[in-house]
Amino acid sequence: MLWPMLALSLAFCGLAVLALCAVRVYAEVRRLSRQVAESSRRINRAAEDLERATAPLGSQVDALRRDGQPVRTVTDRD
């Protein structure tokens, strides 16, 4: 009778350890998903800021092209 009870108690302890690990993994996944969501919001905000910052520059380039002046690009070399 001792061996079956020992086997059951070891099985219970094993399941308890697995459950504890599962809870820790769940908590870390939740934390990681919150960080990913926050990073995504920051990237979207930065992209919107970049679009707003480049709008005046784009209109200046368009105005220069309409005037017939050559527009220098980053790849142009002196």
N, C-alpha and C positions, 0 to 999 in steps of 0.2 A: 504494500500500500504506500510505502514511502516513495518509491520511484515514480509512480504515476502523479502523485501530488507534487513532487519536485519538478517533473516535466511540465505540469500545468503552471506552476509558479514561474518557471523560467520562460514559458511561452507568454504568460501575462506580462512579465517584465520586458520581454522583447517587443511586444505590441505597444507597451507604454513608451518605450524608447522611440519606436517608429512614429507614434502619434506625436511625441514631443518634437521630433525632427520635422514632421509635416507641418506643425503649427509654426515653427521657426521659418520654414521655407515660405509658407503662406504670408507671414508678416514681412519677410524680405521682398517678396514679389509685390506686395501692396506698396511698400516704400519705394521700390524701383519704378513702379508704374506712376506714382506721384511725381517722382523726379523726371521721368520721361515726359509727362504731361507739362510740367513746368518748363522744361527745356524747349518743348515744342511751342509753347506760348511765347517764350523769349525769342525764338528764331522767327516766328511769324511777326512779332512786333518789330524786330530788327529789319526784316524784309520790307515791311510797310514803311518804316523810317527811311530806308534806302530808296524806295520808290518815290517817296515825297521829296527826298533830297535831290534826286536826279531829274525830276520833272522840269525845274527851271533850266537846268543844263541842257536838256533835250530841246527845249524851245529855243535856246540860244543857238544851238547847232543847226536847227531847222532854219532859223533866220539867216545864219551865215550862208547856208547852202542856197537859199533863195536869192541872196545878194550876189551869188556867183563867186564868192571867195572860197579858195580851197580850205578844207578843214583838215587840220593836222590830227593824226591819230597816234595812239601809243606806239604803233609799230613803225611810224615814220622815224628815220634817223637823220641826225644833222650831218 
